Amino acid sequence: MTARPPAAAAAARRDDRLARFAERTLRAIGDARLALVLLLLAGATNVVAALLPAGPRGLDGLPYAVLLGAVALSSVAAVAVRAPAAWREWRRPGSVQPGPGALIVFLEPVPDPAAAAERLRAVGYRVTAERRRGRWAVHAVRRGWSRFAGSVAHLAVLVVILGVATGSAFGSEARFTLHPGDQALLDAPRAGFTSAVRLEGFDAEFAPDGRPQRLDTTVTFLRDGQPVEQRLLRVNEPGAFDGYLVHPWTYGPSARVRVTTLGGSPLVDAAVPLPEVRDGVPVGSVELPTIGSSLGLALADARANVLGVSLVGRDGLVDTARLQPGDEVRLGDVQVRLDRFDAWVTLLSRRDPGLGLVFGGAALLCGSLAIAFWMPRRRLTIRPAGAGGRLVLRGERFDRPSEELERLRNALVDRP
């Protein structure tokens, strides 16, 4: 036998040390206790961020990203540590020992090992046979790949958690109320951000009992101030643009009014929303600071399009009137004209970079759990026992264990 050169022996020892170090490191990173600590730390960080004035934006930074990366690394390491054993068990079945949870059936007469192996292969088992000192055993596994489903399910839960945490840390949400023709940015203003939405119109249809039958919001998405596409938004049908989902959040009536002094100087010329409801009537108001008064508005009769207006000064109520579109009336020292009724819509804009992870993790979790539940793994060993053979069967789940054992017995033993 030729001895190894000193350099080759040193290299082999170095490789062995590196391999052992890598294995110990992988097992330490994939330890369940470390994963639990990291998950608790991530949860506590989210709770603290929710209580701080800055909210989720306080998580938008490198430390939180490093923490999420550590959680992901720990989960991947845990799967990597367990995967080789699952692979070996699937590709080369090992011995199954009797004990709690095992099903045992005796086979008579003693089965032939080669014939038993062939019959097990015929019903879907992967088989290995061994002989030692005149003794034999047949080991088999069916659906051995199903064991990976458990690891994938744990990994899928982590993917969902990472998706939620990513959305909380790096997502954004904005709400803005628009009248037809108004536009707003989809997120907080920042350098280079030009994605915006413009409200084109709102169309609603109600049943006789007052229930909404149709709530259509027409918007135009803009980039760099230029229209890009027009979309019709409905309940549960948001619009997607530049990574943002835009939902119609709520709506209400508004009145386009023009208020001038008796000399014709304009005080207000705008759509005034009626966002509050008093005694079943939508109401709103607009301040007139130039004359130290405020104008109250109420949709007195929605069917007849009648708007109630009241002028309140420093000393109390000045005057009231009822207007329809096109009417103009004098209240105290101002002229009030109702041009038309309109609607306001509050839109919710949300960007969630973790949404794909959430849905992907949920799909992965459902798929892996379905595999683990409907296609459970089966492991068995057949050894000689007295005048017959003993079959030891283990599995993750048995619906009808006696029937399953009987099917195996019938497949392995020839009936006279």
RAZI-V93215 format. One record per residue. N is the residue number from 0. OMEGA is omega in degrees with one decimal (999 if undefined). D_CENTER is the distance of its C-alpha to the mean C-alpha in whole Angstrom. Layout:
n->N omega->OMEGA d_center->D_CENTER
n->N omega->OMEGA d_center->D_CENTER
This chain:
n->0 omega->-177.5 d_center->63
n->1 omega->179.2 d_center->62
n->2 omega->177.7 d_center->60
n->3 omega->172.1 d_center->57
n->4 omega->-179.3 d_center->58
n->5 omega->-178.5 d_center->57
n->6 omega->-179.9 d_center->55
n->7 omega->178.5 d_center->53
n->8 omega->178.8 d_center->53
n->9 omega->178.8 d_center->52
n->10 omega->179.3 d_center->49
n->11 omega->178.4 d_center->48
n->12 omega->179.1 d_center->48
n->13 omega->179.0 d_center->46
n->14 omega->178.4 d_center->43
n->15 omega->179.3 d_center->43
n->16 omega->178.9 d_center->43
n->17 omega->179.8 d_center->40
n->18 omega->179.0 d_center->38
n->19 omega->178.5 d_center->39
n->20 omega->179.7 d_center->37
n->21 omega->180.0 d_center->34
n->22 omega->178.8 d_center->34
n->23 omega->179.6 d_center->34
n->24 omega->-179.5 d_center->32
n->25 omega->179.1 d_center->29
n->26 omega->178.6 d_center->30
n->27 omega->179.8 d_center->30
n->28 omega->-178.8 d_center->26
n->29 omega->179.6 d_center->25
n->30 omega->-176.8 d_center->26
n->31 omega->179.9 d_center->24
n->32 omega->177.3 d_center->26
n->33 omega->179.1 d_center->25
n->34 omega->179.3 d_center->21
n->35 omega->178.6 d_center->21
n->36 omega->-179.7 d_center->23
n->37 omega->178.7 d_center->20
n->38 omega->177.4 d_center->17
n->39 omega->178.8 d_center->20
n->40 omega->178.1 d_center->21
n->41 omega->177.8 d_center->17
n->42 omega->178.5 d_center->16
n->43 omega->178.3 d_center->20
n->44 omega->178.2 d_center->19
n->45 omega->179.2 d_center->16
n->46 omega->179.5 d_center->18
n->47 omega->-180.0 d_center->21
n->48 omega->179.2 d_center->20
n->49 omega->-178.7 d_center->19
n->50 omega->-178.6 d_center->22
n->51 omega->-179.4 d_center->24
n->52 omega->-178.6 d_center->25
n->53 omega->178.3 d_center->23
n->54 omega->-177.7 d_center->20
n->55 omega->179.9 d_center->17
n->56 omega->176.6 d_center->19
n->57 omega->179.2 d_center->21
n->58 omega->-176.4 d_center->18
n->59 omega->-178.7 d_center->19
n->60 omega->-177.0 d_center->22
n->61 omega->-177.4 d_center->23
n->62 omega->-179.0 d_center->23
n->63 omega->176.9 d_center->19
n->64 omega->177.4 d_center->18
n->65 omega->178.7 d_center->21
n->66 omega->178.0 d_center->20
n->67 omega->176.8 d_center->16
n->68 omega->177.9 d_center->18
n->69 omega->177.3 d_center->20
n->70 omega->179.6 d_center->18
n->71 omega->-179.7 d_center->17
n->72 omega->179.1 d_center->20
n->73 omega->179.9 d_center->21
n->74 omega->179.1 d_center->19
n->75 omega->178.6 d_center->20
n->76 omega->178.8 d_center->23
n->77 omega->177.7 d_center->23
n->78 omega->-178.9 d_center->22
n->79 omega->179.9 d_center->25
n->80 omega->-175.5 d_center->28
n->81 omega->-175.3 d_center->27
n->82 omega->-178.5 d_center->27
n->83 omega->179.6 d_center->31
n->84 omega->178.0 d_center->32
n->85 omega->178.8 d_center->29
n->86 omega->-179.4 d_center->31
n->87 omega->-179.3 d_center->34
n->88 omega->-179.9 d_center->34
n->89 omega->-174.6 d_center->33
n->90 omega->178.8 d_center->35
n->91 omega->-176.2 d_center->38
n->92 omega->178.9 d_center->38
n->93 omega->-175.4 d_center->40
n->94 omega->175.3 d_center->42
n->95 omega->-176.1 d_center->40
n->96 omega->174.9 d_center->42
n->97 omega->-178.7 d_center->43
n->98 omega->179.4 d_center->42
n->99 omega->179.2 d_center->39
n->100 omega->-178.9 d_center->37
n->101 omega->174.2 d_center->39
n->102 omega->-175.1 d_center->41
n->103 omega->174.9 d_center->44
n->104 omega->-179.9 d_center->47
n->105 omega->-176.8 d_center->50
n->106 omega->177.7 d_center->51
n->107 omega->-4.9 d_center->55
n->108 omega->-178.7 d_center->57
n->109 omega->-177.9 d_center->55
n->110 omega->173.6 d_center->53
n->111 omega->-176.2 d_center->54
n->112 omega->-178.4 d_center->51
n->113 omega->179.3 d_center->51
n->114 omega->178.3 d_center->51
n->115 omega->179.2 d_center->49
n->116 omega->-179.9 d_center->46
n->117 omega->-179.0 d_center->47
n->118 omega->176.5 d_center->46
n->119 omega->176.6 d_center->43
n->120 omega->-178.6 d_center->42
n->121 omega->179.7 d_center->43
n->122 omega->170.1 d_center->40
n->123 omega->179.9 d_center->37
n->124 omega->167.8 d_center->38
n->125 omega->-165.8 d_center->38
n->126 omega->166.1 d_center->42
n->127 omega->179.2 d_center->44
n->128 omega->179.3 d_center->47
n->129 omega->175.8 d_center->49
n->130 omega->178.8 d_center->53
n->131 omega->174.9 d_center->54
n->132 omega->176.9 d_center->58
n->133 omega->177.7 d_center->58
n->134 omega->179.3 d_center->55
n->135 omega->176.4 d_center->52
n->136 omega->176.5 d_center->49
n->137 omega->178.3 d_center->46
n->138 omega->-176.6 d_center->42
n->139 omega->175.9 d_center->40
n->140 omega->176.8 d_center->36
n->141 omega->-176.0 d_center->34
n->142 omega->179.1 d_center->30
n->143 omega->178.3 d_center->30
n->144 omega->-178.6 d_center->27
n->145 omega->179.8 d_center->25
n->146 omega->178.0 d_center->26
n->147 omega->-178.3 d_center->23
n->148 omega->178.1 d_center->21
n->149 omega->178.1 d_center->21
n->150 omega->179.5 d_center->20
n->151 omega->178.8 d_center->17
n->152 omega->176.8 d_center->15
n->153 omega->178.5 d_center->16
n->154 omega->-179.9 d_center->15
n->155 omega->176.9 d_center->12
n->156 omega->178.5 d_center->11
n->157 omega->178.6 d_center->12
n->158 omega->177.7 d_center->10
n->159 omega->179.6 d_center->6
n->160 omega->178.4 d_center->9
n->161 omega->178.3 d_center->10
n->162 omega->178.4 d_center->7
n->163 omega->-179.5 d_center->6
n->164 omega->178.4 d_center->10
n->165 omega->177.3 d_center->10
n->166 omega->179.1 d_center->9
n->167 omega->-175.5 d_center->11
n->168 omega->-170.3 d_center->14
n->169 omega->177.3 d_center->14
n->170 omega->178.9 d_center->13
n->171 omega->-179.2 d_center->15
n->172 omega->179.9 d_center->16
n->173 omega->175.5 d_center->19
n->174 omega->179.4 d_center->21
n->175 omega->-179.9 d_center->24
n->176 omega->-176.2 d_center->27
n->177 omega->166.5 d_center->29
n->178 omega->177.9 d_center->32
n->179 omega->-177.4 d_center->33
n->180 omega->178.2 d_center->34
n->181 omega->176.1 d_center->32
n->182 omega->-178.1 d_center->29
n->183 omega->173.7 d_center->27
n->184 omega->-179.7 d_center->25
n->185 omega->-179.2 d_center->21
n->186 omega->179.2 d_center->21
n->187 omega->-178.7 d_center->24
n->188 omega->174.8 d_center->27
n->189 omega->-175.7 d_center->27
n->190 omega->176.2 d_center->30
n->191 omega->-178.1 d_center->29
n->192 omega->-176.5 d_center->26
n->193 omega->-179.2 d_center->27
n->194 omega->-174.5 d_center->24
n->195 omega->178.0 d_center->25
n->196 omega->177.0 d_center->25
n->197 omega->179.0 d_center->28
n->198 omega->179.3 d_center->29
n->199 omega->-179.5 d_center->31
n->200 omega->178.7 d_center->31
n->201 omega->-177.4 d_center->30
n->202 omega->-177.6 d_center->31
n->203 omega->176.1 d_center->31
n->204 omega->-174.8 d_center->33
n->205 omega->175.5 d_center->33
n->206 omega->179.1 d_center->35
n->207 omega->179.5 d_center->38
n->208 omega->176.5 d_center->36
n->209 omega->-180.0 d_center->34
n->210 omega->179.9 d_center->31
n->211 omega->176.3 d_center->29
n->212 omega->179.9 d_center->29
n->213 omega->177.6 d_center->28
n->214 omega->-175.8 d_center->26
n->215 omega->177.7 d_center->27
n->216 omega->179.5 d_center->26
n->217 omega->-178.5 d_center->27
n->218 omega->172.8 d_center->26
n->219 omega->176.7 d_center->27
n->220 omega->-176.6 d_center->25
n->221 omega->173.9 d_center->28
n->222 omega->-175.7 d_center->28
n->223 omega->178.3 d_center->31
n->224 omega->-177.4 d_center->32
n->225 omega->177.8 d_center->32
n->226 omega->179.3 d_center->31
n->227 omega->178.6 d_center->28
n->228 omega->176.9 d_center->27
n->229 omega->-176.3 d_center->27
n->230 omega->173.5 d_center->25
n->231 omega->-178.3 d_center->25
n->232 omega->177.0 d_center->22
n->233 omega->175.9 d_center->21
n->234 omega->-178.2 d_center->20
n->235 omega->174.8 d_center->16
n->236 omega->-178.3 d_center->17
n->237 omega->174.5 d_center->16
n->238 omega->-179.7 d_center->18
n->239 omega->-179.3 d_center->17
n->240 omega->176.7 d_center->19
n->241 omega->178.0 d_center->19
n->242 omega->179.8 d_center->15
n->243 omega->169.8 d_center->15
n->244 omega->-177.5 d_center->14
n->245 omega->-178.6 d_center->17
n->246 omega->165.1 d_center->17
n->247 omega->-171.7 d_center->20
n->248 omega->177.1 d_center->20
n->249 omega->-174.7 d_center->23
n->250 omega->178.4 d_center->27
n->251 omega->-179.4 d_center->31
n->252 omega->173.4 d_center->34
n->253 omega->-178.9 d_center->36
n->254 omega->176.0 d_center->40
n->255 omega->-176.0 d_center->41
n->256 omega->174.8 d_center->44
n->257 omega->-179.3 d_center->47
n->258 omega->178.8 d_center->49
n->259 omega->171.9 d_center->52
n->260 omega->178.9 d_center->55
n->261 omega->177.4 d_center->59
n->262 omega->177.7 d_center->60
n->263 omega->178.7 d_center->57
n->264 omega->-177.9 d_center->55
n->265 omega->174.1 d_center->51
n->266 omega->178.8 d_center->49
n->267 omega->172.0 d_center->46
n->268 omega->-172.0 d_center->45
n->269 omega->172.8 d_center->41
n->270 omega->-178.3 d_center->38
n->271 omega->179.3 d_center->38
n->272 omega->175.4 d_center->35
n->273 omega->-169.4 d_center->35
n->274 omega->-176.3 d_center->32
n->275 omega->179.3 d_center->34
n->276 omega->177.3 d_center->35
n->277 omega->-177.7 d_center->38
n->278 omega->178.0 d_center->40
n->279 omega->-176.7 d_center->38
n->280 omega->175.1 d_center->39
n->281 omega->-177.8 d_center->37
n->282 omega->176.2 d_center->38
n->283 omega->-179.0 d_center->38
n->284 omega->176.5 d_center->41
n->285 omega->-178.9 d_center->42
n->286 omega->175.2 d_center->44
n->287 omega->-172.8 d_center->47
n->288 omega->-178.6 d_center->48
n->289 omega->-179.0 d_center->51
n->290 omega->177.7 d_center->53
n->291 omega->-178.1 d_center->51
n->292 omega->174.1 d_center->50
n->293 omega->-178.6 d_center->47
n->294 omega->177.2 d_center->46
n->295 omega->-178.1 d_center->44
n->296 omega->177.9 d_center->43
n->297 omega->177.7 d_center->42
n->298 omega->-171.7 d_center->41
n->299 omega->-178.4 d_center->44
n->300 omega->-176.4 d_center->44
n->301 omega->-178.7 d_center->41
n->302 omega->-178.8 d_center->43
n->303 omega->-178.6 d_center->46
n->304 omega->179.6 d_center->44
n->305 omega->179.1 d_center->46
n->306 omega->173.1 d_center->45
n->307 omega->-179.9 d_center->47
n->308 omega->178.6 d_center->47
n->309 omega->178.6 d_center->49
n->310 omega->-178.8 d_center->50
n->311 omega->178.4 d_center->50
n->312 omega->-178.8 d_center->52
n->313 omega->-175.9 d_center->53
n->314 omega->178.2 d_center->56
n->315 omega->-175.9 d_center->53
n->316 omega->179.4 d_center->53
n->317 omega->-177.6 d_center->55
n->318 omega->177.1 d_center->55
n->319 omega->177.4 d_center->52
n->320 omega->176.6 d_center->52
n->321 omega->-174.6 d_center->50
n->322 omega->168.3 d_center->50
n->323 omega->-178.7 d_center->48
n->324 omega->-178.7 d_center->47
n->325 omega->-179.1 d_center->50
n->326 omega->176.4 d_center->52
n->327 omega->-176.3 d_center->53
n->328 omega->175.4 d_center->55
n->329 omega->174.7 d_center->56
n->330 omega->-178.1 d_center->55
n->331 omega->-177.4 d_center->57
n->332 omega->-180.0 d_center->57
n->333 omega->172.6 d_center->55
n->334 omega->-179.2 d_center->54
n->335 omega->178.9 d_center->51
n->336 omega->174.7 d_center->50
n->337 omega->179.4 d_center->47
n->338 omega->-178.2 d_center->46
n->339 omega->171.1 d_center->43
n->340 omega->-179.9 d_center->40
n->341 omega->179.3 d_center->37
n->342 omega->172.2 d_center->33
n->343 omega->-179.7 d_center->30
n->344 omega->172.0 d_center->27
n->345 omega->-179.7 d_center->24
n->346 omega->176.2 d_center->21
n->347 omega->178.0 d_center->18
n->348 omega->-177.2 d_center->17
n->349 omega->172.4 d_center->14
n->350 omega->-176.5 d_center->13
n->351 omega->-179.5 d_center->9
n->352 omega->179.6 d_center->10
n->353 omega->-175.8 d_center->7
n->354 omega->177.9 d_center->5
n->355 omega->176.7 d_center->7
n->356 omega->-179.2 d_center->7
n->357 omega->-178.5 d_center->3
n->358 omega->177.2 d_center->5
n->359 omega->177.6 d_center->8
n->360 omega->178.7 d_center->8
n->361 omega->177.8 d_center->7
n->362 omega->178.4 d_center->10
n->363 omega->179.1 d_center->12
n->364 omega->179.8 d_center->12
n->365 omega->-179.7 d_center->13
n->366 omega->-178.7 d_center->16
n->367 omega->177.7 d_center->17
n->368 omega->177.3 d_center->17
n->369 omega->177.9 d_center->19
n->370 omega->-178.2 d_center->21
n->371 omega->-176.4 d_center->22
n->372 omega->-173.4 d_center->23
n->373 omega->-179.5 d_center->25
n->374 omega->-176.5 d_center->26
n->375 omega->-180.0 d_center->27
n->376 omega->174.5 d_center->30
n->377 omega->177.7 d_center->34
n->378 omega->179.4 d_center->36
n->379 omega->175.1 d_center->40
n->380 omega->176.0 d_center->43
n->381 omega->176.8 d_center->47
n->382 omega->174.5 d_center->50
n->383 omega->178.9 d_center->53
n->384 omega->-179.1 d_center->54
n->385 omega->-178.9 d_center->58
n->386 omega->-178.4 d_center->59
n->387 omega->179.0 d_center->55
n->388 omega->178.3 d_center->52
n->389 omega->178.6 d_center->49
n->390 omega->176.9 d_center->46
n->391 omega->-175.1 d_center->43
n->392 omega->174.4 d_center->39
n->393 omega->177.9 d_center->36
n->394 omega->-178.8 d_center->32
n->395 omega->-175.3 d_center->29
n->396 omega->177.1 d_center->29
n->397 omega->175.1 d_center->33
n->398 omega->179.9 d_center->33
n->399 omega->-173.9 d_center->36
n->400 omega->-178.1 d_center->38
n->401 omega->178.9 d_center->42
n->402 omega->179.9 d_center->41
n->403 omega->176.9 d_center->39
n->404 omega->-179.5 d_center->42
n->405 omega->177.6 d_center->45
n->406 omega->177.5 d_center->43
n->407 omega->179.2 d_center->43
n->408 omega->-179.3 d_center->47
n->409 omega->179.9 d_center->48
n->410 omega->-173.1 d_center->46
n->411 omega->-173.5 d_center->48
n->412 omega->176.4 d_center->52
n->413 omega->176.8 d_center->54
n->414 omega->179.8 d_center->55
n->415 omega->999 d_center->59
